[in-house]
Amino acid sequence: MNILIKVLGTGCAKCKQTTEVIQQVVNENKLKIEIEKVEDIMKIMEYNVMSTPAVVMNDEVVIKGRVPSKEEIKEILLANKTIEDLDKPSEGCCSNNTCC
């Protein structure tokens, strides 16, 4: 599944901070997620967002008007099954620390 996260904002400090937080979560979890910054006010208005920064995941506004925490971004990604639960063994060969 391709995930696209858009950060809506005109380039203010909070918008840049939001982008950094998302990038940190993506990097720390080695996720293949595309992050796009949207600074055009007309494109931002297409999402009916009146306060920025805002975060859009796959065309759905998930956060608006504030900088999210790393934990909040992780929760959103988990809810969308982007980060797999690392505690669960994967199915198939080697799932129980043994190999065929």
Backbone as a printed PyTorch tensor [residue, N CA C, xyz], in Angstrom:
tensor([[[  0.8350,  -1.1650,   0.0000],
         [  0.0000,   0.0000,   0.0000],
         [  0.8880,   1.2390,   0.0000]],

        [[  0.6590,   2.1290,  -0.9550],
         [  1.3980,   3.3790,  -0.9980],
         [  0.7090,   4.3940,  -0.1050]],

        [[  1.4690,   4.9910,   0.7700],
         [  0.9330,   5.9870,   1.6790],
         [  1.5010,   7.3420,   1.2710]],

        [[  0.6350,   8.3180,   1.1410],
         [  1.0440,   9.6870,   0.8580],
         [  0.5610,  10.5570,   1.9940]],

        [[  1.4860,  11.2580,   2.6180],
         [  1.1450,  12.2040,   3.6740],
         [  1.4660,  13.5930,   3.1480]],

        [[  0.4730,  14.4700,   3.2310],
         [  0.6600,  15.8560,   2.8280],
         [  0.6340,  16.7300,   4.0710]],

        [[  1.5750,  17.6560,   4.1340],
         [  1.5830,  18.6510,   5.2020],
         [  1.1250,  19.9500,   4.5580]],

        [[ -0.0350,  20.4300,   5.0080],
         [ -0.5970,  21.6510,   4.4680],
         [ -0.1680,  22.8290,   5.3200]],

        [[  0.4130,  23.8210,   4.6950],
         [  0.8340,  25.0140,   5.4160],
         [  1.6310,  25.9280,   4.5140]],

        [[  1.6670,  27.1880,   4.8740],
         [  2.3020,  28.1910,   4.0260],
         [  3.8070,  28.3080,   4.2250]],

        [[  4.3860,  27.4390,   4.9900],
         [  5.8340,  27.4740,   5.1990],
         [  6.2510,  28.0760,   6.5240]],

        [[  5.3090,  28.2310,   7.4430],
         [  5.6250,  28.7910,   8.7580],
         [  6.4530,  27.7850,   9.5780]],

        [[  6.9250,  28.2430,  10.7140],
         [  7.7600,  27.3930,  11.5710],
         [  7.0170,  26.1420,  12.0290]],

        [[  5.7290,  26.2730,  12.3700],
         [  4.9630,  25.1170,  12.8350],
         [  4.7430,  24.1080,  11.7110]],

        [[  4.5980,  24.6000,  10.4980],
         [  4.4350,  23.7020,   9.3510],
         [  5.7260,  22.9250,   9.1120]],

        [[  6.8400,  23.6110,   9.2170],
         [  8.1380,  22.9510,   9.0530],
         [  8.3670,  21.9410,  10.1740]],

        [[  7.9690,  22.2900,  11.3950],
         [  8.1170,  21.3830,  12.5360],
         [  7.2610,  20.1330,  12.3390]],

        [[  6.0600,  20.3050,  11.8080],
         [  5.1740,  19.1710,  11.5470],
         [  5.8130,  18.2270,  10.5360]],

        [[  6.3830,  18.7780,   9.4850],
         [  7.0590,  17.9660,   8.4720],
         [  8.2240,  17.2020,   9.0940]],

        [[  8.9830,  17.8650,   9.9570],
         [ 10.1250,  17.2210,  10.6210],
         [  9.6820,  16.0700,  11.5120]],

        [[  8.6000,  16.2600,  12.2670],
         [  8.0910,  15.2120,  13.1530],
         [  7.6960,  13.9840,  12.3340]],

        [[  6.9710,  14.2080,  11.2590],
         [  6.5380,  13.0950,  10.4150],
         [  7.7460,  12.3980,   9.8080]],

        [[  8.7170,  13.1630,   9.3310],
         [  9.9150,  12.5810,   8.7200],
         [ 10.6790,  11.7410,   9.7380]],

        [[ 10.7580,  12.1970,  10.9930],
         [ 11.4390,  11.4310,  12.0420],
         [ 10.7620,  10.0820,  12.2510]],

        [[  9.4300,  10.0700,  12.3360],
         [  8.6960,   8.8170,  12.5370],
         [  8.9170,   7.8820,  11.3500]],

        [[  8.8630,   8.4200,  10.1520],
         [  9.0820,   7.6160,   8.9460],
         [ 10.4810,   7.0170,   8.9680]],

        [[ 11.4880,   7.8280,   9.2740],
         [ 12.8720,   7.3510,   9.2990],
         [ 13.1060,   6.3290,  10.4100]],

        [[ 12.6040,   6.6110,  11.6140],
         [ 12.8130,   5.7160,  12.7490],
         [ 12.1720,   4.3530,  12.5380]],

        [[ 11.0810,   4.3060,  11.7960],
         [ 10.3720,   3.0490,  11.5670],
         [ 10.6300,   2.4670,  10.1880]],

        [[ 11.5480,   3.1020,   9.4570],
         [ 11.9480,   2.6270,   8.1190],
         [ 10.7320,   2.3780,   7.2250]],

        [[  9.8690,   3.3920,   7.1640],
         [  8.6430,   3.2790,   6.3940],
         [  8.8350,   3.8450,   4.9930]],

        [[  8.1110,   3.2860,   4.0730],
         [  8.1310,   3.7860,   2.7000],
         [  6.8930,   4.6510,   2.5180]],

        [[  7.0210,   5.8810,   2.9420],
         [  5.9140,   6.8270,   2.8910],
         [  6.4080,   8.0840,   2.1890]],

        [[  5.6040,   8.5720,   1.2880],
         [  5.9300,   9.8090,   0.5920],
         [  5.3530,  10.9730,   1.3790]],

        [[  6.1720,  11.9970,   1.6140],
         [  5.7260,  13.1940,   2.3160],
         [  5.7850,  14.3560,   1.3310]],

        [[  4.6620,  15.0310,   1.2240],
         [  4.5660,  16.1560,   0.2950],
         [  4.1570,  17.4030,   1.0670]],

        [[  4.8670,  18.5060,   0.8260],
         [  4.5060,  19.7810,   1.4460],
         [  3.6320,  20.5520,   0.4640]],

        [[  2.4890,  21.0130,   0.9400],
         [  1.5710,  21.7890,   0.1130],
         [  1.5160,  23.1980,   0.6990]],

        [[  2.0420,  24.1660,  -0.0420],
         [  2.1020,  25.5430,   0.4470],
         [  1.1780,  26.4840,  -0.3140]],

        [[  0.6050,  26.0290,  -1.3940],
         [ -0.3100,  26.8440,  -2.1960],
         [ -1.6350,  26.9790,  -1.4460]],

        [[ -1.9990,  28.2150,  -1.1210],
         [ -3.1970,  28.4600,  -0.3110],
         [ -4.4640,  27.9540,  -0.9960]],

        [[ -4.5350,  28.0170,  -2.3020],
         [ -5.7210,  27.5330,  -3.0160],
         [ -5.8520,  26.0120,  -2.8870]],

        [[ -4.7260,  25.3030,  -2.9420],
         [ -4.7580,  23.8410,  -2.7730],
         [ -5.0970,  23.4740,  -1.3310]],

        [[ -4.5980,  24.2570,  -0.3800],
         [ -4.9140,  24.0190,   1.0310],
         [ -6.4110,  24.1850,   1.2610]],

        [[ -6.9960,  25.2010,   0.6410],
         [ -8.4210,  25.4640,   0.8140],
         [ -9.2910,  24.3500,   0.2250]],

        [[ -8.7580,  23.5910,  -0.7240],
         [ -9.5030,  22.4630,  -1.2910],
         [ -9.8170,  21.4080,  -0.2250]],

        [[ -9.0350,  21.3890,   0.8530],
         [ -9.2410,  20.4280,   1.9400],
         [-10.1290,  21.0070,   3.0420]],

        [[-10.6800,  22.1990,   2.8320],
         [-11.5150,  22.8730,   3.8320],
         [-10.7800,  23.0640,   5.1560]],

        [[ -9.5070,  23.3700,   5.0750],
         [ -8.6810,  23.6090,   6.2560],
         [ -8.4980,  25.1140,   6.4030]],

        [[ -8.8850,  25.6310,   7.5510],
         [ -8.7670,  27.0640,   7.7920],
         [ -7.6120,  27.4080,   8.7260]],

        [[ -7.0450,  26.4060,   9.3960],
         [ -5.8940,  26.6500,  10.2590],
         [ -4.8370,  25.5960,   9.9770]],

        [[ -3.6040,  26.0600,   9.8710],
         [ -2.4870,  25.1780,   9.5710],
         [ -1.5260,  25.1740,  10.7430]],

        [[ -0.6620,  24.1880,  10.8310],
         [ -0.4590,  23.1050,   9.8750],
         [ -1.5850,  22.0760,   9.9300]],

        [[ -1.7170,  21.3720,   8.8270],
         [ -2.6670,  20.2650,   8.7560],
         [ -1.9590,  19.0890,   8.1170]],

        [[ -2.3990,  17.8940,   8.4920],
         [ -1.8060,  16.6640,   7.9560],
         [ -2.9040,  15.8900,   7.2420]],

        [[ -2.6060,  15.5050,   6.0140],
         [ -3.5390,  14.7490,   5.1940],
         [ -2.8900,  13.4190,   4.8650]],

        [[ -3.6060,  12.3340,   5.1440],
         [ -3.0900,  11.0100,   4.8060],
         [ -4.0340,  10.3810,   3.7940]],

        [[ -3.4980,  10.0890,   2.6280],
         [ -4.3000,   9.5110,   1.5480],
         [ -5.6060,  10.2780,   1.3430]],

        [[ -5.4860,  11.5900,   1.2380],
         [ -6.5860,  12.5140,   0.9530],
         [ -7.6050,  12.6720,   2.0800]],

        [[ -7.2770,  12.2710,   3.3020],
         [ -8.1430,  12.4840,   4.4500],
         [ -7.4100,  13.3510,   5.4700]],

        [[ -8.0300,  14.4580,   5.8710],
         [ -7.4330,  15.3340,   6.8770],
         [ -7.4790,  14.6200,   8.2240]],

        [[ -6.2990,  14.3920,   8.8200],
         [ -6.2400,  13.6720,  10.0900],
         [ -5.8390,  14.5750,  11.2570]],

        [[ -5.2110,  15.7110,  10.9660],
         [ -4.8050,  16.6700,  11.9950],
         [ -4.9090,  18.0580,  11.3740]],

        [[ -5.3960,  19.0220,  12.1520],
         [ -5.3760,  20.3930,  11.6460],
         [ -5.2210,  21.3880,  12.7830]],

        [[ -4.4850,  22.4440,  12.4840],
         [ -4.3390,  23.5540,  13.4100],
         [ -3.3080,  23.4000,  14.5020]],

        [[ -2.4750,  22.3590,  14.4310],
         [ -1.4620,  22.1720,  15.4840],
         [ -0.3610,  21.2360,  15.0120]],

        [[  0.7420,  21.2540,  15.7470],
         [  1.8620,  20.3570,  15.4740],
         [  1.6190,  19.0540,  16.2240]],

        [[  1.5850,  17.9340,  15.5200],
         [  1.3650,  16.6530,  16.1960],
         [  2.6330,  16.1610,  16.8860]],

        [[  2.4440,  15.2960,  17.8660],
         [  3.5920,  14.6630,  18.5170],
         [  3.9990,  13.4350,  17.6950]],

        [[  5.1890,  12.9440,  17.9560],
         [  5.6420,  11.7240,  17.2780],
         [  4.7150,  10.5660,  17.6140]],

        [[  4.2710,  10.5010,  18.8740],
         [  3.3900,   9.4190,  19.2950],
         [  2.0580,   9.4640,  18.5420]],

        [[  1.5470,  10.6730,  18.3310],
         [  0.2840,  10.8170,  17.6100],
         [  0.4280,  10.3610,  16.1510]],

        [[  1.5400,  10.7070,  15.5340],
         [  1.7820,  10.2700,  14.1500],
         [  1.8850,   8.7510,  14.1030]],

        [[  2.5760,   8.1620,  15.0760],
         [  2.6780,   6.7000,  15.1270],
         [  1.3010,   6.0570,  15.2560]],

        [[  0.4580,   6.6190,  16.1270],
         [ -0.8960,   6.0810,  16.3200],
         [ -1.7060,   6.1470,  15.0280]],

        [[ -1.5900,   7.2380,  14.3140],
         [ -2.3130,   7.3890,  13.0500],
         [ -1.8210,   6.3610,  12.0360]],

        [[ -0.5240,   6.1720,  11.9850],
         [  0.0340,   5.1970,  11.0520],
         [ -0.3500,   3.7800,  11.4490]],

        [[ -0.3720,   3.4910,  12.7700],
         [ -0.8040,   2.1750,  13.2400],
         [ -2.2640,   1.9280,  12.8990]],

        [[ -3.0830,   2.9470,  13.0780],
         [ -4.5070,   2.8200,  12.7690],
         [ -4.7210,   2.5250,  11.2890]],

        [[ -3.7930,   2.9730,  10.4680],
         [ -3.8790,   2.7350,   9.0360],
         [ -3.0130,   1.5500,   8.6070]],

        [[ -2.5690,   0.7650,   9.6020],
         [ -1.7720,  -0.4350,   9.3650],
         [ -0.5210,  -0.1540,   8.5390]],

        [[  0.1260,   0.9670,   8.8440],
         [  1.3480,   1.3270,   8.1540],
         [  2.5680,   0.7790,   8.8840]],

        [[  2.4970,   0.7830,  10.2180],
         [  3.5880,   0.2310,  11.0260],
         [  3.1200,  -1.1230,  11.5340]],

        [[  3.8530,  -2.1630,  11.2330],
         [  3.4720,  -3.4880,  11.7040],
         [  3.9140,  -3.6620,  13.1460]],

        [[  3.1560,  -4.4650,  13.8780],
         [  3.4890,  -4.7560,  15.2620],
         [  4.7250,  -5.6450,  15.2780]],

        [[  5.8390,  -5.0830,  15.7330],
         [  7.1050,  -5.8220,  15.6990],
         [  7.1730,  -6.9370,  16.7330]],

        [[  6.2730,  -6.9170,  17.7380],
         [  6.2820,  -7.9580,  18.7540],
         [  5.6830,  -9.2670,  18.2600]],

        [[  4.8520,  -9.1940,  17.2360],
         [  4.2210, -10.3950,  16.7190],
         [  5.1490, -11.0790,  15.7280]],

        [[  5.3280, -12.3990,  15.8610],
         [  6.1500, -13.0830,  14.8770],
         [  5.4160, -13.1350,  13.5450]],

        [[  6.1920, -13.0330,  12.4840],
         [  5.5720, -13.1260,  11.1700],
         [  5.2200, -14.5810,  10.8990]],

        [[  4.2270, -14.7880,  10.0760],
         [  3.8050, -16.1380,   9.7650],
         [  4.7420, -16.7690,   8.7430]],

        [[  4.7990, -18.0680,   8.7630],
         [  5.6330, -18.7730,   7.7970],
         [  6.9290, -19.2300,   8.4270]],

        [[  7.8640, -19.5430,   7.6050],
         [  9.1750, -20.0200,   8.0390],
         [  9.8380, -18.9960,   8.9590]],

        [[ 10.5030, -19.4480,   9.9600],
         [ 11.2590, -18.6300,  10.9030],
         [ 10.3740, -17.8170,  11.8550]],

        [[  9.0770, -18.0840,  11.8790],
         [  8.2130, -17.2900,  12.7500],
         [  8.4170, -17.6130,  14.2210]],

        [[  9.0040, -18.7200,  14.5260],
         [  9.2550, -19.0940,  15.9190],
         [ 10.7360, -19.1740,  16.2150]],

        [[ 11.5120, -18.3290,  15.5360],
         [ 12.9730, -18.2840,  15.6900],
         [ 13.6270, -19.5970,  15.2820]],

        [[ 12.9570, -20.3870,  14.4880],
         [ 13.5600, -21.5930,  13.9330],
         [ 13.3810, -21.5290,  12.4280]],

        [[ 14.1830, -22.2350,  11.7410],
         [ 14.0930, -22.2070,  10.2860],
         [ 14.0140, -23.6240,   9.7490]],

        [[ 13.4300, -23.7510,   8.5730],
         [ 13.2180, -25.0680,   7.9710],
         [ 14.5260, -25.7390,   7.6630]]])
